[in-house]
Amino acid sequence: MGEAKETTYREAVREAMREAMKRDERVFLMGEDVGHYGGCYAVSMGMLDEFGSERIIDTPLCESGFTGAGIGAALNGMRPIVEIMTVNFVLLALDQIMNVAAPLLHMSGGQFNVPLVIRMATGGGKQLGAQHSHSLEGWLAHIPGLKILTPATVQDAYDMVGLALADPDPVLIFENALLYNEKGMLDTQAEPLPIGKASVARSGKDVSIFTYGISLFKALEAAKTLASEGIDAEVVDLRCLRPLDDETIMASVRKTRRVVIVDEGWKSGSLSAEIMARINEQAFYDLDAPMERVCTDEVHLPYAKQLEDAAIPQPVKIVAAAKKAVGS
Amino acid sequence: MSEFVMPSLGADMESAVLMEWKVKEGDPVKKGEVIAEVETSKGVIEIEVFETGVVEKLLVEPETECKVGTPMALIRAEGEAAAEAPEAAGEPEAKSEPEAPPAEAPAEEAPEPRVSPEPSAEVRASPAARKRAAELGVELSELATGPEEVVHLEAVEAAAAKGTAAKPEPEEKAPEKKADEVPKEEVTPKAARKKEAPEKKAAQEDAMRQAIAAAMSRANAEIPHYYLSTPINMTPALEWLEQRNAGRGIRERVLPAALLIRAVVKALEHVPELNGFWRDGAAQTSESVNPGIAIALRRGGLITPALLEAQTLDLDGTMQALDDLITRTRSGKLRSSEMTRQTVTITNLGDLGVERVYGVIYPPQVSLVGLGRITEAPWAEGDALCVRKVMHATVAGDHRATDGRTGALFLDTLNDLLQNPEKLQ
């Protein structure tokens, strides 16, 4: 354990990449505007000067091309970090991700791992309209062969870059765009919680709120409100959407017996649906009430702020769902 | 007021059909009195009431199948005030079927009686509440406060803590409500069963087979058996019995089977560790010796009704009790206590020529005594080789409860008694 200092989520990601690049010369970053512009969200600001244009590579606007190049580099012994500007653009790289990176280990009979890391910004709330506000991490969590990380805290924003680079297989990191400016404590020497482990962000006994990413903070805020009304909510930060940490989820269900799932994806066919299904399979007889969900309304996100805010999960909706779950 | 519920006449029984009430509403009953006959997969059995009082209300019609635990009657304890609604007490009809609707309600709008508390099948309860209620024996229908109300875990645990849900407080509830509360799910009209009459016998035998299968699987899975066997020279006992029977009328004669039961019972009094149960990880000996006597039924199947309090019976008493038990077993008139209170099992397969019986213990009992054929066999006495009537007695013991030495002591005692049969008077 080292000393914790306050920093922003953005700086934590940058610091993690810088550390990795200093430690391991195979690591490099490529993506749209990551070099001269310093990244669309300024995550890689200053890294071009520090590491040079061979390791901080500005790519053409072609996600399938540079993601494919990342896969090739990974197969040839490099440790690429591919930055995709925002989650909606990952759709252009989906063929490379789903048809090449994810199944190659399987198709090669276990011969070829693809140690590729793809980072991208995700989520709504920034008034970026219907094409730049998606939360598609739940979609990508459908694909075997991938690991899906969703850092919410500054510590995880830092730790997960290292965890992803250390993993022999493709790892996708979803950074919520609204979190880049958020501050938190970072201990760069702390032992990271491994991939596949959820963490209990707030312990409680009356209702379990499962969530990830930016919704973690909305859930914690909701828990505060609930506490003032005598409801002791447990908030679980899933951290990793694939693989899901069933053990921690079920332990919490068995403790509180009431469940709220907060997922910024759309409800139909969502990650929240997957979690509900697992709880149903593994902890049905521990439930004392129907499970509740707070998801994004099934609309393409509006540009207007009040409409966008109304469409995505908010603390007030989480409070209402938790009260319904506990029957008060 | 208390509910008389369908008793469990063995761990494997799930339900039985009420055949006949032996009492009417208003009749006084005494603890132990037979108040009904029910038909189980093991035959017709008389069931006894557990408390003294007055039959307040009969809740179930004959020819109805009731699951174990289904309330069948209300018994008012001695000295307890009669229910507040006397006209209801005199109205035996449970409102379980639609009746002529009241004038203001057209028939088609009244498929159900208007006063219809939720039967348990329709209680809305959470999975956790249902699971816990089953564990704690709490009746969920007692906790539902309305048709739309959901029973949660907390209510179940609170009820169990108070200890009231399983035994509702009758003072607060009119008796006719009780009648309605017979859970519909658990009551199948006999009419539905009658259609299956041709298959009924087969089904019953199958049910008995299933019951035996369940008990024996459990026994072999859970009980570490040990087996001991010893040959016993039966000549002294049989000669003694023959002399004793000489000059007696046929009715007063004692059969060797009764002598053997008497000997086993007396030996168990000397070695009480083999007479009792293994429950909750501990051996319990029973003061009463209630040997379950394995009796084959003519229609197939086998049951082991208890010869109750056999330690109080002398030899003639044992013979009479055995005769009575076999007669009632074969005519299907056993009492519930005879089906549930066995402390040990005796199996005699000698009539089929079997030499040694290695039996499977019926849980939670801890031993089974097997008696083989009595046959003329070479027998050494001192230096002489002679022919004697010889029987192999075996004991199967639960090694959790006793050790082989206990079983050996039992067989030795049994042998000793049979060499000195006058001790068995």
Interface residues (C-beta under 8 A of the other chain):
Chain A: R257 F284 Y285 D286 L287 D288 A289 G327
Chain B: S126 P127 A128 A129 R130 K131 V150 H152 L153 E154
